[in-house]
């Protein structure tokens, strides 16, 4: 169950990163509010997942999901560059997340 909670926390990290971009430096009220709500929920779920998962594993996976998700949203939604080197870097992050999950900790 902790892994599912951690996955949702990571997905909410993607939401707050994206809506923070849309908030234009917290000058737009709706995306700013969504950012703050998603941040609080993401941190709360991360804290719950950390009750049974090791700190290093939980935090690494959480930030990795956020980084990869933000990368994909940036490319798909915001039209950011998808160069081979950026894709390779994202692949390395994904490999790290998979290895953390397979490490058997938690």
N, C-alpha and C positions, 0 to 999 in steps of 0.2 A: 504494500500500500504506500510506503514511503516513496518508492520510485515513481508512482503515479502522481503523488502530490508534488514531487520535485519536478516532474514534467510539466505540470500545470503552472507551477511557479516560474519555470523557464519560459513558457509560452506568454505568461503575463509580463515577463521582462521584455519580450519582443514588442508587446503592445505598448508598454510605457516608453520604450525607446522610439518607436514609430510616432506615437502621439506627441512625444516631446519635440520631435522634428516638426510636426505639424503645428505645434504651439507657437512657433516662431519666437523662441526665447521667453516663453510664458506670457506673451502679449495677447494671445487668443484664448478666451475663457474656456470654451468647451474642450478643446484638446488639452489644455492645462489641467482641467479638473479630471479628465480621463487619465492623464499621466499620473497624477497624484494618487488616485484610487488604485490604479494598476500597480503602482510602486508599493503601496501599503500592502495590498493583497499578495503580491509576489514575495515580499520580505516575510510576511506572516506565514505563508506556505513553506518557504524555505526553512524558517525556524521550526515548523512542525516536522518537516522531513528530517531535520538534523537531530531530532530526538532519537532516531534509530540509525541514521547513516553517519559515517565519520565526516568530520568537518571538511577535510581535504577533498574527499570524494564528492560530497554534496555541493560544495561551493564551486568546484571545478566543473561539474556537470551543469549546474545552474548557469554559470557564466558562459559556458560553451554553447548551451542551447540559445541563450540570448544573443551571443555573437553570431552564430550561424543564422538564426532567425532574422536578425537585423540585416545581415548580409543579403539574404534572399529577398527580404522585403525591399531593401534598397535597390536591388537589381530589377525585380519584377514590378514593383509599384512606382518607385521613384526614378527608374531609368538610369541607375548608376552603372558604371562600367563593370563588365564581366570579363576582365582580361584573364588569360591563362594563369598568370602568377597569382592573382587574387583567388581564382577557383582552386588552385593547388593549395594555397594557404588555408582556405576553408576546409578542404579535404583533410588536411593535417589536424585541424581542430576537431573535425568529426571523428577521425581516428582516435584522438585522445579521449573523447567522450566515450566511444565504444570500449576502449581499453579500460577506462575507469569503471565502467559498468561490469565488464567481464572480470575485473580484478578479484571479485568475490567479497569485497568489503561491503558490509551492509546488507 
